[in-house]
Amino acid sequence: MANTIANLVASNLMNLTATNPICSALETTFSASNLFIDFEPDSSLSTISLCPYGGSPPNKDRHRQNPSIQIRMKTDSRKKGLSTQQEFIDYFTYRAINNTAILTPVQSAPISFKTKESGRWIIYVTNYNVKYIK
C-alpha cells in the first residue's frame, strides 16, 4: 500500500482510543467496517471515507505539492454527523500526521453535502489542505 495522505490519516484514525472526542462523537472506534479510502459501500451507515484530491498545482520549483483531502461521513443522524465532523476539524487543525504532513481545514464548520432516500441518510464533509513536512 502506497504511503498516501489518505493512508496516513487512516492509520492515525485507526490508532485513536474510544475516549478520543472523535470516537465519542462517532460512538465507536475506527475499523475496516467504518473507515474507507475513496468511497463507502452504498449499504453502510455511520461510515467515514477519506477522499484525496489534487488541491492546487505544484509549486514551480517542483519540490512542493499541495494535495488536499476530504473527510466524508455518511450517517442517519444530523447530530452525530455535525458533531463528529466538528471533532475532525478540531482534531486535525495544524496537527502533524506521523511527522509527515500537517492538515489545515478549509472551512470552520462541516458542510451537509446531500441527502438520499427520503432523508434516510446524510453526507457531511470537511476539507483539508495538506502540507508535507520535509
C-alpha positions in Angstrom: 0.0 0.0 0.0 1.4 3.4 -1.0 2.1 5.9 1.7 -0.5 8.4 0.6 -2.1 11.1 2.7 -5.3 9.1 2.9 -3.3 6.1 4.3 -1.5 8.3 6.8 -4.8 9.8 8.0 -6.5 6.4 8.1 -3.6 5.0 10.1 -3.9 7.9 12.6 -7.6 7.4 13.0 -7.3 3.7 13.5 -5.0 4.4 16.5 -7.5 6.6 18.3 -8.9 5.2 21.5 -12.6 5.1 22.5 -12.1 8.1 24.7 -10.9 10.4 21.9 -13.6 13.1 21.1 -13.9 11.9 17.5 -14.7 8.4 18.6 -17.0 9.6 21.3 -19.0 11.7 18.8 -19.0 8.8 16.3 -20.0 6.4 19.2 -17.4 3.8 18.1 -13.7 3.4 17.3 -12.4 3.1 13.7 -12.2 -0.3 12.0 -12.2 -1.7 8.4 -16.1 -1.7 8.6 -16.5 2.0 9.1 -13.4 3.7 7.7 -12.8 3.7 3.9 -10.5 5.3 1.4 -12.3 6.9 -1.6 -15.9 5.8 -1.1 -18.0 3.8 1.3 -20.3 1.0 0.3 -23.9 2.0 -0.5 -25.4 0.0 2.2 -23.3 1.2 5.1 -24.3 3.9 7.6 -22.1 5.8 10.1 -19.1 5.4 7.9 -16.1 7.7 7.2 -14.5 8.0 3.8 -11.1 9.7 3.1 -11.1 11.1 -0.4 -7.8 12.6 -1.5 -7.9 15.2 -4.4 -5.4 17.3 -6.2 -5.6 20.6 -4.5 -3.7 23.5 -6.0 -1.0 23.0 -8.7 2.6 22.0 -7.6 5.0 24.8 -6.8 7.2 26.0 -9.7 10.3 24.5 -8.1 8.5 21.1 -8.2 9.7 20.4 -4.7 6.4 21.1 -3.1 3.0 19.7 -3.8 -0.3 20.9 -2.4 -2.7 17.9 -2.1 -6.0 18.0 -0.3 -8.2 15.5 1.4 -12.0 15.4 2.1 -13.4 13.6 5.1 -16.9 12.4 4.2 -19.3 11.0 6.8 -22.4 9.1 5.9 -24.9 8.9 8.7 -28.6 8.9 9.5 -28.2 11.3 12.4 -27.8 15.0 11.9 -26.4 15.5 15.4 -23.8 12.7 15.0 -22.8 14.0 11.6 -22.3 17.6 12.7 -20.6 16.7 16.0 -18.2 14.1 14.5 -17.2 16.4 11.6 -16.6 19.3 14.0 -14.4 17.0 16.1 -12.4 16.2 12.9 -11.9 19.9 12.4 -10.8 20.4 16.0 -8.5 17.4 16.0 -6.8 17.9 12.6 -6.3 21.7 12.7 -2.5 22.1 12.3 -1.8 18.5 13.6 1.2 16.7 12.3 0.3 13.3 11.0 3.0 10.7 11.6 5.6 13.6 11.3 4.9 13.6 7.6 2.2 16.1 6.9 0.1 18.9 8.5 -3.6 19.2 7.8 -5.3 22.6 7.8 -9.1 22.8 7.5 -10.5 24.7 4.5 -13.7 25.6 6.4 -14.5 26.1 10.0 -17.7 24.1 10.1 -19.0 20.8 8.4 -21.0 21.0 5.2 -24.1 18.9 4.7 -23.5 17.6 1.3 -26.5 15.6 0.2 -29.5 13.6 1.5 -30.6 10.3 0.0 -33.6 8.0 0.1 -36.1 10.5 1.6 -33.7 11.7 4.3 -32.7 8.2 5.4 -29.0 9.2 5.4 -27.0 12.4 5.0 -23.4 13.0 3.9 -21.3 15.6 5.8 -17.9 16.7 4.5 -14.9 18.7 5.7 -12.0 19.5 3.5 -8.3 19.9 4.4 -5.2 21.2 2.7 -2.1 19.1 3.2 1.4 20.4 3.7 4.2 17.8 3.7 6.9 18.2 6.3 10.5 17.8 5.0 
